[in-house]
């Protein structure tokens, strides 16, 4: 009898992508064959996002697509949209199983129950104070880097954000479990590990007597064989003096810091519930840059928050430019039902939001190219991630400071660190020439070490 087939898809952030890989692993262990979402399957899993109304809409579209692909299949819906709007999700024709952002280990069991008994299962439970971090199987998602989730939940309650309602209270993964996973990944040959979470910078706040993020990082960087450690995102107010010291003082930690700004206007920041101002953000960037002058600073920025004037938007443009950000993710404000900002007056016209998004993205592209040009004609270490689509014999990857680099190679170097001379900037991609395989006997002061200059 052939194995049952399951197709899974995830929307949204890297945390969601990480969780999707864990769910795939659970299905594999139960004897399922994983197939692309475009194929006919016995089970479809839609791992949803609810950060914007567009995320909700896309989630609904995938649910309906699954039902059309196989009307007899079991359709399971998981994730943030399912957590905050279970009734809405259950009202979509064809949904058989719904789980939110907890109890994911029960997913296969509930799917089997729905398949066997032909019933609808709503397993969404509200989050509770004091609940433990949910351990899911860690699955490496590429041959080059692995994402390791160390934290779940958020208690900041920014006025525009649905995430605290979707993800629940703060939970940190036990440091012993984190270190064990890092050791396993290093032993498996992974050269870069990315630490992820919903509010990563506040790691450890719920661990009495346990380490904070700085303390955890100091333990991780001591693990033999680890080449690169990257942190996905850290909020501005989480940068303690100790965290600044370890982030800028440990060579293994990539010189790339993603620090959300959201707005460069103080009044907008206040109404967002962000407890810093523009000057604090700029001073933070300056203090980190003083320790690692060539590091990359990237950020999230929102446009069109309720009441945002043209002058306030220009303040954001000014701060982004003054900070010298290497890349920005731009998000038009999207009202989320149940959040304070959704009820605020002076909602910005969608056309105005779209125009401000265009202008800010244009500035972001200019700053990205400006930063990338600083490294042309230098030889730097690149972690090779994949073959470049549509270009046989060409591979791509990222430097420690997250420059995207493409280069030709005679043999497939995916999953290894190589030295590449950066020669030409084409769009957002730097084209270079392979110098040597850094892992195959690099010189301590040879070209493969050039990336260390980013640390100052």
C-alpha positions in Angstrom: 0.0 0.0 0.0 1.5 3.4 -1.0 2.4 5.9 1.7 -0.1 8.7 2.3 1.0 12.0 0.7 1.1 15.3 2.6 1.7 18.8 1.1 2.7 21.7 3.4 3.0 25.4 2.8 4.0 28.2 5.2 3.4 32.0 5.0 5.3 34.7 6.8 8.4 34.9 8.9 11.5 32.7 9.3 10.0 31.3 12.6 7.1 30.0 10.6 9.5 28.5 8.0 11.4 26.8 10.8 8.2 25.4 12.3 7.1 24.1 8.9 10.2 22.0 8.5 9.6 20.6 12.0 6.1 19.6 11.0 7.4 17.9 7.8 9.6 15.9 10.0 6.7 14.8 12.2 4.8 13.6 9.1 7.9 11.8 7.7 8.2 9.9 11.0 4.6 8.8 10.7 5.3 7.3 7.3 4.0 10.1 5.0 5.6 11.2 1.7 6.2 14.9 1.5 5.1 16.4 -1.9 4.9 19.9 -3.3 1.8 21.9 -2.5 0.9 22.0 -6.2 0.5 18.2 -6.3 -2.4 16.1 -5.3 -2.1 14.9 -1.7 -4.1 13.1 0.9 -3.4 15.8 3.5 -2.7 19.6 3.1 -1.2 21.7 5.8 -1.4 25.5 5.6 0.8 27.2 8.2 -0.6 30.6 8.4 0.5 34.2 9.1 -1.6 37.1 10.4 0.8 40.0 10.5 -1.2 41.8 7.8 -4.7 41.5 6.2 -2.9 40.4 3.1 -1.4 37.5 5.1 -4.9 36.4 6.1 -6.1 36.6 2.6 -3.2 34.5 1.3 -3.8 31.9 4.0 -7.5 31.6 2.9 -6.4 31.3 -0.7 -4.1 28.4 0.1 -6.9 26.7 2.0 -9.3 26.9 -0.9 -6.5 25.8 -3.3 -6.0 22.7 -1.3 -9.7 21.8 -1.3 -9.8 22.3 -5.1 -6.8 20.1 -5.6 -8.3 17.2 -3.8 -11.9 17.5 -2.4 -11.3 14.3 -0.4 -8.1 15.4 1.3 -7.8 16.4 4.9 -7.0 20.1 5.2 -5.2 21.2 8.4 -4.6 24.9 9.3 -2.0 25.9 11.8 -0.2 29.1 12.9 -1.0 32.6 13.8 -4.1 33.3 11.8 -5.6 30.0 13.2 -4.7 31.1 16.7 -6.3 34.5 16.7 -9.3 33.8 14.4 -10.2 30.1 14.8 -13.9 30.7 14.2 -13.1 32.6 11.0 -10.8 29.8 9.8 -13.3 27.0 10.7 -16.0 28.8 8.6 -13.9 28.3 5.5 -15.4 25.4 3.6 -13.2 22.3 3.7 -11.1 22.9 6.8 -10.9 19.7 8.8 -8.2 20.3 11.5 -7.2 23.6 13.1 -4.2 24.0 15.5 -2.8 27.4 16.5 0.6 28.2 17.7 0.9 25.5 20.4 0.4 21.7 20.5 2.0 21.3 17.1 3.3 17.8 18.1 -0.3 16.6 18.1 -0.8 17.6 14.4 -0.3 14.2 12.8 -2.4 12.5 15.5 -5.3 14.9 14.9 -5.0 14.6 11.1 -5.1 10.8 11.4 -8.2 11.2 13.6 -9.9 13.4 11.0 -9.0 11.0 8.2 -10.2 8.0 10.1 -13.4 9.3 11.5 -14.4 11.9 9.0 -14.8 14.6 11.7 -13.7 18.2 12.1 -11.2 18.9 14.9 -10.7 22.4 16.4 -7.7 22.0 18.8 -6.9 25.7 19.2 -6.2 26.6 22.9 -5.4 30.0 24.4 -1.9 30.6 25.6 -1.4 30.6 29.3 1.1 32.3 31.6 3.9 30.0 32.6 3.5 27.5 29.8 6.8 25.9 28.7 8.7 26.4 25.4 7.3 23.8 22.9 10.2 21.6 21.7 9.8 20.7 18.1 12.2 18.6 16.0 15.0 20.7 14.6 15.4 20.1 10.9 18.1 21.6 8.8 16.6 23.5 5.9 19.6 23.8 3.6 23.0 22.4 3.1 24.6 25.6 4.3 22.9 27.0 7.3 20.5 25.9 10.0 17.9 28.0 11.8 17.6 27.3 15.5 14.5 28.7 17.4 15.5 29.7 20.9 12.5 31.7 22.0 8.7 32.0 21.6 6.1 34.6 22.4 6.1 38.4 23.0 4.7 40.6 25.7 5.5 44.0 24.2 2.0 44.7 22.8 3.0 47.4 20.3 -0.3 49.1 19.3 -0.2 47.9 15.7 0.9 44.3 16.4 -1.2 41.1 16.6 1.8 38.9 17.4 1.5 38.8 21.2 -2.1 37.6 20.8 -1.1 35.0 18.3 2.1 33.7 19.9 1.3 34.1 23.6 3.5 34.9 26.5 7.3 34.8 26.6 9.0 31.4 26.6 12.7 30.7 26.3 14.2 27.5 25.3 16.4 25.9 28.0 20.0 26.8 27.4 21.1 23.2 27.7 18.7 22.3 24.8 20.1 25.2 22.7 23.7 24.2 23.3 22.9 20.5 22.5 21.3 21.4 19.2 24.2 23.7 18.2 26.7 20.9 19.0 24.6 18.5 16.9 24.5 20.9 14.0 28.2 21.6 14.1 28.9 17.9 14.1 26.6 17.5 11.1 28.8 19.9 9.2 26.8 23.1 9.3 29.0 26.2 9.2 26.4 28.8 10.0 23.6 28.8 12.6 20.9 31.4 12.7 19.2 32.0 16.1 15.6 32.9 15.6 12.6 33.8 17.8 9.6 36.1 18.1 11.4 38.4 20.6 14.9 37.0 20.4 16.7 39.8 22.2 14.8 39.2 25.4 15.9 35.6 25.6 16.2 34.4 29.3 13.8 36.9 30.9 11.6 33.9 32.0 14.5 31.7 33.2 15.2 32.4 36.9 18.9 32.2 37.4 19.5 31.3 33.7 21.5 33.2 31.1 20.2 36.2 29.1 21.0 36.4 25.4 24.5 37.7 26.0 25.3 34.8 28.4 23.8 32.3 25.9 25.9 33.7 23.1 29.1 33.5 25.2 28.5 29.8 25.7 27.6 29.1 22.0 30.7 30.7 20.6 32.9 28.3 22.7 31.6 25.3 20.8 34.4 23.9 18.7 33.9 23.8 15.0 31.3 26.6 14.8 32.3 29.0 12.0 29.4 31.5 12.0 26.6 32.5 14.4 23.9 34.9 13.2 21.1 36.4 15.2 17.9 37.1 13.2 16.6 40.2 14.9 17.1 42.2 18.1 14.9 45.0 19.3 16.6 48.4 20.1 15.9 48.3 23.8 17.4 44.8 24.2 20.9 45.9 23.7 22.4 45.8 27.1 26.1 46.8 27.5 27.0 43.1 27.9 25.1 42.2 24.7 26.8 45.0 22.8 30.2 43.7 24.0 29.6 40.1 22.9 28.0 40.9 19.6 30.8 43.2 18.5 33.7 41.4 20.3 33.2 37.8 19.2 34.5 37.1 15.6 32.2 34.1 15.2 29.1 36.3 15.5 28.4 37.7 12.0 28.8 41.5 11.6 25.2 41.9 10.6 22.7 43.3 13.0 19.0 43.5 12.2 17.4 46.1 14.5 13.8 47.1 13.8 13.2 50.9 13.6 9.5 50.9 12.6 9.4 54.7 12.4 11.9 57.6 12.6 9.4 60.0 14.0 9.2 60.3 17.8 5.4 60.9 18.0 4.7 58.0 15.8 7.0 55.8 17.8 5.2 56.9 21.0 1.8 56.0 19.5 3.1 52.7 18.3 4.1 51.8 21.9 7.8 51.7 21.0 9.7 52.8 24.1 12.6 54.6 22.4 13.0 57.6 20.2 14.9 58.3 16.9 18.0 59.6 18.7 18.2 56.5 20.9 18.1 54.4 17.7 20.8 56.4 15.9 23.0 56.5 19.0 22.7 52.7 19.3 23.8 52.2 15.6 26.7 54.6 16.2 27.9 52.7 19.3 27.8 49.4 17.5 29.4 50.8 14.4 32.2 52.3 16.5 33.1 48.7 17.5 32.6 47.1 14.1 32.9 49.9 11.6 32.0 47.9 8.5 29.2 45.8 9.9 25.8 45.7 8.1 22.8 47.2 9.8 19.4 46.2 8.5 15.9 47.1 9.7 12.1 46.9 9.5 10.3 50.1 8.8 6.5 50.7 8.7 4.8 53.4 6.6 1.3 54.8 6.9 0.7 54.3 10.6 -2.5 56.0 11.6 -2.1 59.8 11.6 1.3 59.7 9.9 1.9 63.0 8.1 4.2 63.7 5.2 6.5 65.5 7.7 6.6 62.5 9.9 7.3 60.2 7.0 10.2 62.5 6.0 11.6 62.1 9.5 11.6 58.3 8.9 13.4 58.8 5.6 16.0 61.0 7.3 16.7 58.5 10.1 17.0 55.6 7.7 19.5 57.7 5.7 21.4 58.9 8.7 21.7 55.4 10.2 23.3 54.2 6.9 21.2 51.1 6.8 22.5 48.4 4.5 19.0 47.1 3.8 15.4 47.7 4.9 12.2 45.7 4.9 9.3 48.1 4.3 5.8 47.3 5.5 2.7 49.4 4.9 0.6 49.6 8.1 -2.2 47.0 8.1 -5.0 47.4 10.6 -5.3 44.2 12.7 -8.6 43.7 14.5 -8.3 43.8 18.2 -5.2 46.0 18.3 -5.3 49.6 19.6 -4.0 51.1 16.3 -6.9 49.6 14.4 -9.3 51.9 16.3 -7.2 55.1 16.0 -8.5 58.0 14.0 -6.9 59.4 10.8 -6.2 56.1 9.1 -3.9 56.8 6.1 -5.3 56.4 2.6 -4.0 53.2 0.9 -2.7 55.2 -2.1 -0.6 57.4 0.2 0.8 54.3 2.0 1.7 52.7 -1.3 3.4 55.9 -2.5 5.4 56.2 0.7 6.3 52.5 0.5 7.7 53.1 -3.0 9.8 56.1 -2.0 11.2 54.3 1.1 12.0 51.2 -1.0 13.8 53.4 -3.5 15.9 54.9 -0.7 16.6 51.4 0.6 17.9 50.2 -2.7 20.1 53.2 -3.0 21.6 52.6 0.5 22.0 48.8 -0.2 24.0 49.5 -3.4 26.1 52.2 -1.6 27.0 49.7 1.2 27.8 46.9 -1.2 30.1 49.1 -3.3 32.4 49.6 -0.3 33.5 45.9 -0.6 34.2 45.7 -4.3 37.6 44.5 -5.3 38.0 42.8 -1.9 38.3 39.1 -1.3 35.8 37.8 1.3 34.5 34.6 2.7 31.2 33.4 1.2 29.0 30.7 2.6 27.7 29.0 -0.5 24.0 28.2 -0.3 22.8 27.0 -3.7 23.2 27.0 -7.5 22.0 30.3 -9.1 18.7 29.6 -10.8 19.0 29.5 -14.5 22.8 29.8 -14.6 24.5 26.4 -14.8 27.9 26.4 -13.1 27.1 29.6 -11.1 26.6 29.5 -7.3 25.4 32.0 -4.8 25.7 32.7 -1.1 26.3 35.4 1.5 29.3 37.0 3.3 29.2 37.3 7.0 27.8 40.8 6.6 25.1 39.4 4.4 26.2 40.6 1.0 24.7 38.4 -1.7 27.4 37.1 -3.9 27.4 35.0 -7.1 30.4 33.4 -8.8 31.2 30.6 -11.3 32.8 27.4 -10.1 33.8 24.1 -11.8 32.6 21.9 -8.9 29.6 22.4 -6.7 30.8 24.1 -3.5 27.4 24.3 -1.8 27.6 24.1 1.9 31.2 25.3 2.2 33.0 28.5 2.9 35.0 29.8 0.0 37.0 32.9 -0.7 35.6 35.1 -3.5 36.9 38.3 -5.0 34.0 40.7 -5.3 34.2 42.4 -8.7 31.0 43.9 -10.0 27.6 45.0 -8.6 24.6 44.0 -10.8 21.4 45.1 -9.2 21.3 43.7 -5.7 23.8 40.9 -6.5 27.6 41.1 -6.4 29.4 39.0 -9.0 32.8 37.7 -8.1 35.6 35.3 -8.9 36.4 32.2 -6.8 39.8 32.4 -5.2 40.0 29.3 -3.1 38.0 26.9 -0.9 38.5 28.5 2.6 37.9 25.1 4.3 40.6 23.4 2.2 43.7 24.8 4.0 43.3 28.6 4.2 46.1 30.8 5.3 45.6 32.5 8.6 46.2 35.9 7.0 45.2 34.8 3.5 42.4 36.2 1.4 39.8 34.1 3.2 40.3 36.2 6.3 39.5 39.5 4.6 36.0 39.4 6.0 37.5 40.0 9.5 38.1 43.6 8.5 34.4 44.1 8.9 34.8 43.7 12.6 37.1 46.7 12.6 
